[in-house]
Amino acid sequence: MATNERVFNFSAGPSTLPVEVLEKAAAEMLNYDGTGESVMEMSHRSAEYKQIIEDAEKNLRTLMNIPDDYYVLFLQGGGTLQFSMVPINLLTGSKKADYLITGNWAKKAYEEATKFGDVKILASSEEDNYSYIPKFKPEDIRPDVDYVHICYNNTIFGTHCNEVPDVGDHLLVADMSSCILSEEVDVTKFGLIYAGAQKNVAPAGVTIVIVRKDLVGKAPANTPVYLDYATHAKKGSMYNTPPCYPIYIAGEVFKYLLKNGGVKATHERDVEKANLLYGYLDKSKMFKPSVAKEDRSLMNITFVTGDPELDKKFIAGAKEQGMINLAGYRTVGGMRASTYNAMPLEGVEALVAYMEKFENENK
């Protein structure tokens, strides 16, 4: 059991947050920084909130080394709304895009994009239950596409692009919802990055969009005003009331990460956790990892026993030991341990110890 009667929460999202951030938010719940009010009650037009959102953007830019020629937007609608906003805003030349299909969310993004242009599947691993990242070469991409779309980390299946795919001179768009801030990324290799916050950043409700400025302002004239990136870029993510509290928490998470060594140090801690769990899986006679070794995710580690009833027994027993949300996605089954940035090493150590005990008792 975690300290202070908190469980180790292996949920894929909404997910665990740094205890230090939660404690600070609790202390400020009724009176933020001497204002006498909660951030939940604060006018988004106030000087105090303006400082919160500006600091959040500044610190995210520092963490990810985001150049000045990129906008940072704090939007709503989750990653799912970006499945529409991306093609609406970027299918402005040939109206063609190629999508790499690596899991459920990549497929949903593709299906949504087909409503707005000539959108094709570049490669897919669906036939093998998305157990690996499908390979492709730059020449496989149609020469005149407006962009290539990838899902960088696949939450459900536990796969990850362990290097930036080579798309040649084409514009690359990435959904990084479940791996943002877990590894250093060269933002300049992407035209647009988007990420729902409820994995590594904040409570559900805010979505981060990092988009190169020259790509903004080209949406068709009949685009609904709220779905045009230019609307939000011109207003500093304040076109209407933003998701104020999730942005505040995101800002506190950014401060926490900066204080603890930034993305580089965070990645090293994530690798240590993943190596511990994968190391056990690789030697276990009962538990088997679900994806190809070269495409393993650091954030979502999927595994099975091969016996659905034994899986259920394991999940129930883990809950009794203070480790929750270890069941795999509802359409996949098995187990999934999401070891996001805020999951302490102690949580993974406890999980491995329980797995060892369970395996010995259920031979």
C-alpha positions in Angstrom: 0.0 0.0 0.0 1.3 3.5 -0.8 1.9 6.0 1.9 -0.8 8.1 3.5 -3.3 5.3 2.7 -3.1 6.1 -1.0 -3.2 3.2 -3.4 -0.8 2.7 -6.3 -3.0 3.7 -9.2 -1.9 2.0 -12.5 -4.8 3.6 -14.5 -4.2 4.5 -18.1 -6.1 7.7 -17.6 -7.2 9.7 -15.8 -4.0 8.7 -14.0 -2.0 9.2 -11.0 -0.6 12.7 -10.3 2.5 13.8 -8.2 1.5 13.7 -4.5 3.4 17.0 -4.0 1.3 18.7 -6.6 -1.9 17.4 -5.1 -0.9 18.5 -1.7 -0.1 22.0 -2.9 -3.5 22.1 -4.8 -5.2 21.0 -1.6 -3.5 23.7 0.5 -4.6 26.3 -2.1 -8.1 25.0 -2.7 -9.8 27.7 -0.7 -7.3 30.5 -1.0 -5.0 30.6 -4.0 -1.9 32.8 -3.3 -3.6 35.1 -0.9 -6.5 35.9 -3.3 -9.1 34.5 -0.8 -10.6 32.4 -3.6 -10.1 29.1 -5.3 -8.7 28.8 -8.8 -12.0 27.0 -9.5 -13.8 30.3 -8.8 -11.3 32.7 -10.3 -12.2 34.8 -13.4 -10.1 33.7 -16.3 -9.7 37.4 -17.2 -8.2 38.2 -13.8 -4.5 39.2 -13.5 -3.9 36.2 -11.2 -5.2 33.7 -13.7 -3.4 35.4 -16.6 -0.2 34.8 -14.6 -1.1 31.1 -14.1 -1.7 30.3 -17.8 1.3 32.4 -18.9 3.6 30.6 -16.5 2.2 27.2 -17.6 3.0 28.0 -21.2 6.5 29.4 -20.4 7.4 26.3 -18.3 6.1 23.8 -20.9 8.2 25.6 -23.5 11.2 25.3 -21.3 10.6 21.6 -20.6 10.1 20.7 -24.2 12.4 23.3 -25.7 9.6 24.6 -27.9 10.8 27.2 -30.4 9.2 30.6 -30.7 7.8 29.8 -34.2 5.4 27.3 -32.5 2.1 28.2 -30.7 1.3 26.4 -27.5 -2.5 26.1 -27.1 -4.5 24.9 -24.2 -7.8 23.6 -25.7 -10.8 21.4 -24.7 -12.4 18.3 -26.2 -9.6 15.9 -25.5 -7.4 14.2 -28.0 -10.6 13.1 -29.7 -11.5 16.6 -30.9 -8.0 16.8 -32.4 -9.0 13.9 -34.7 -11.2 16.5 -36.4 -9.3 19.7 -35.8 -6.1 18.4 -37.4 -7.6 17.5 -40.8 -9.8 20.6 -40.8 -6.8 22.9 -40.3 -4.1 21.0 -42.2 -5.8 19.5 -45.2 -5.5 22.7 -47.1 -3.3 21.8 -50.1 -3.8 18.5 -51.8 -6.3 17.5 -49.1 -4.5 14.3 -48.8 -3.0 12.7 -45.6 -1.5 9.3 -44.8 -2.1 7.7 -41.4 -0.1 5.0 -39.6 -2.5 2.7 -37.8 -1.0 1.4 -34.6 -4.0 1.1 -32.3 -7.5 2.0 -31.5 -6.9 5.8 -31.2 -4.8 5.9 -34.4 -7.6 4.1 -36.2 -10.3 6.5 -34.8 -8.2 9.5 -35.8 -7.9 8.0 -39.4 -11.7 7.3 -39.6 -12.5 10.9 -38.5 -10.0 12.4 -41.0 -11.6 10.5 -43.9 -14.6 12.9 -43.5 -12.4 15.8 -44.6 -10.3 14.6 -47.5 -8.4 11.9 -49.3 -7.0 10.0 -46.3 -5.2 6.7 -46.7 -3.6 4.1 -44.4 0.1 4.2 -44.7 0.7 0.9 -42.8 -1.1 -1.0 -40.1 -0.5 -3.7 -37.4 -4.2 -4.3 -36.9 -4.0 -7.9 -38.2 -1.6 -8.8 -35.4 -3.6 -7.1 -32.7 -1.4 -4.0 -32.8 1.4 -5.9 -31.2 4.1 -3.9 -33.0 4.7 -0.6 -34.7 4.4 -1.2 -38.5 7.4 -0.1 -40.6 7.3 2.0 -43.6 9.7 4.0 -45.8 9.5 7.6 -46.9 8.8 6.5 -50.5 5.7 4.7 -49.2 4.1 8.0 -48.5 2.1 9.6 -51.3 4.3 12.5 -52.6 1.7 15.2 -52.3 0.2 14.6 -48.9 -0.5 17.6 -46.6 0.7 15.6 -43.6 1.5 12.2 -42.1 -0.2 11.3 -38.8 1.1 8.9 -36.1 0.1 8.0 -32.6 3.4 8.0 -30.8 2.4 5.8 -27.8 -0.5 3.4 -27.9 -2.1 3.3 -24.5 -4.3 0.3 -25.1 -1.8 -2.1 -26.6 1.5 -0.8 -25.0 3.5 0.0 -28.1 5.6 3.1 -28.7 7.5 4.8 -31.5 11.0 4.5 -30.1 12.4 6.8 -32.7 10.8 9.6 -34.8 9.5 7.9 -38.0 11.3 9.0 -41.1 8.7 10.8 -43.3 11.2 12.6 -45.5 10.2 16.2 -46.3 6.6 15.6 -45.3 4.8 17.3 -42.4 4.6 15.0 -39.4 1.7 15.2 -36.9 1.8 13.2 -33.7 -0.7 12.3 -31.0 1.5 12.2 -27.8 -1.4 12.0 -25.3 0.1 9.1 -23.3 3.8 9.8 -23.5 4.2 13.6 -23.5 7.0 14.8 -21.1 8.3 11.2 -20.6 11.1 11.6 -23.1 13.0 14.3 -24.8 11.5 15.1 -28.2 12.8 17.4 -31.0 9.7 19.5 -31.5 11.1 20.8 -34.8 10.7 17.4 -36.4 6.9 17.8 -36.1 4.5 20.2 -37.6 1.9 19.6 -34.8 1.9 17.7 -31.6 -1.3 17.2 -29.5 -1.9 15.5 -26.2 -4.8 15.0 -23.9 -3.5 16.0 -20.4 -5.1 13.2 -18.3 -2.1 10.8 -18.6 1.1 12.7 -17.7 0.0 16.3 -17.1 -3.3 17.1 -15.3 -6.9 16.1 -14.7 -9.0 15.5 -17.8 -10.3 18.7 -19.4 -7.4 20.3 -21.1 -5.6 19.3 -24.3 -2.2 20.7 -25.3 -1.6 21.5 -28.9 1.9 22.5 -30.1 1.7 23.8 -33.7 4.1 25.5 -36.1 2.8 29.0 -36.6 2.9 28.9 -40.4 0.4 26.1 -40.4 -2.2 28.2 -38.6 -4.7 30.4 -40.3 -5.4 28.3 -43.4 -8.6 26.6 -42.3 -11.5 26.8 -44.8 -13.9 29.8 -44.5 -16.8 27.6 -43.4 -14.8 26.2 -40.4 -16.7 26.6 -37.1 -14.9 29.3 -35.2 -14.0 27.1 -32.3 -12.4 24.5 -34.5 -10.0 26.9 -36.1 -6.5 27.0 -34.4 -6.2 30.6 -35.4 -9.1 31.5 -33.1 -7.2 30.2 -30.1 -3.8 31.4 -31.2 -5.0 35.0 -31.6 -6.6 34.9 -28.1 -3.8 33.1 -26.2 -6.1 30.1 -25.5 -8.6 32.5 -24.0 -11.2 32.8 -26.8 -13.8 31.6 -24.2 -13.5 30.3 -20.7 -10.6 27.8 -20.8 -10.5 24.7 -18.5 -9.0 26.8 -15.8 -8.4 24.3 -13.0 -6.8 21.6 -15.2 -4.5 24.3 -16.7 -3.5 25.3 -13.1 -2.7 21.7 -12.2 -0.8 21.3 -15.5 1.2 24.4 -14.6 2.0 22.9 -11.1 3.1 19.6 -12.8 5.4 21.6 -15.1 7.0 23.3 -12.1 7.4 20.0 -10.3 9.1 18.4 -13.3 11.5 21.4 -13.7 12.4 21.2 -10.0 13.1 17.5 -10.4 15.5 17.5 -13.3 13.2 18.2 -16.2 12.3 15.7 -19.0 15.8 14.1 -19.1 15.7 13.1 -15.5 12.1 12.1 -15.7 12.9 9.8 -18.6 15.7 8.1 -16.7 13.2 7.4 -13.8 10.7 6.0 -16.3 13.3 3.8 -17.9 14.2 2.4 -14.5 10.6 1.6 -13.7 9.9 0.0 -17.1 13.1 -2.1 -16.9 12.2 -3.4 -13.6 8.8 -4.6 -14.8 9.8 -5.8 -18.2 12.8 -7.6 -16.6 10.4 -9.7 -14.5 8.1 -10.3 -17.4 11.0 -11.5 -19.6 12.0 -14.2 -17.1 8.5 -15.1 -15.8 7.0 -18.5 -16.7 3.5 -17.2 -16.0 3.3 -13.6 -17.2 4.1 -12.8 -20.8 4.5 -9.3 -22.4 2.0 -8.6 -25.2 4.1 -6.6 -27.7 7.3 -6.8 -29.7 10.4 -6.1 -27.6 11.7 -3.3 -29.9 8.3 -1.4 -29.7 7.7 -1.5 -26.0 6.1 1.4 -24.3 7.6 2.9 -21.1 4.2 4.3 -20.1 1.7 1.4 -20.7 3.1 -2.1 -20.0 0.7 -4.9 -21.2 0.9 -8.5 -20.3 -1.1 -11.7 -19.9 -1.0 -15.1 -18.3 -2.9 -16.8 -21.1 -5.7 -17.8 -18.8 -8.5 -15.1 -18.5 -9.6 -16.5 -15.2 -6.1 -16.3 -13.8 -5.9 -12.8 -15.1 -9.0 -11.9 -13.1 -7.7 -13.5 -10.0 -4.5 -11.6 -10.3 -6.2 -8.2 -10.8 -8.5 -8.8 -7.8 -5.6 -9.8 -5.6 -3.6 -6.8 -6.6 -6.5 -4.5 -5.6 -6.5 -6.1 -2.2 -2.9 -5.2 -2.0 -3.5 -1.6 -2.8 -2.7 -1.7 -6.5 -5.6 -0.7 -8.6 -6.7 -0.3 -12.3 -4.5 -3.1 -13.6 -7.1 -4.6 -15.9 -6.3 -4.4 -19.6 -8.6 -2.3 -21.9 -12.1 -3.7 -22.1 -11.7 -5.1 -25.6 -8.3 -6.5 -25.1 -8.2 -8.1 -21.7 -5.1 -9.2 -19.8 -3.3 -6.7 -17.7 -1.9 -3.2 -18.2 0.3 -1.3 -15.8 0.5 2.3 -16.7 3.7 3.7 -15.2 3.4 7.3 -16.0 5.8 10.0 -14.7 4.0 10.3 -11.4 4.0 6.6 -10.6 6.7 6.1 -8.0 9.4 3.4 -8.3 7.9 2.0 -5.1 4.7 1.2 -6.9 6.4 -0.8 -9.6 8.5 -2.6 -6.9 5.3 -3.5 -5.1 3.7 -4.8 -8.3 6.7 -7.0 -9.2 6.9 -8.4 -5.7 3.2 -9.3 -5.9 3.6 -10.8 -9.3 6.4 -13.0 -8.0 4.3 -14.1 -5.0 1.3 -14.7 -7.2 3.3 -16.8 -9.7 4.8 -19.0 -6.9 1.3 -19.5 -5.4 -0.4 -20.4 -8.7 2.0 -22.7 -10.4 
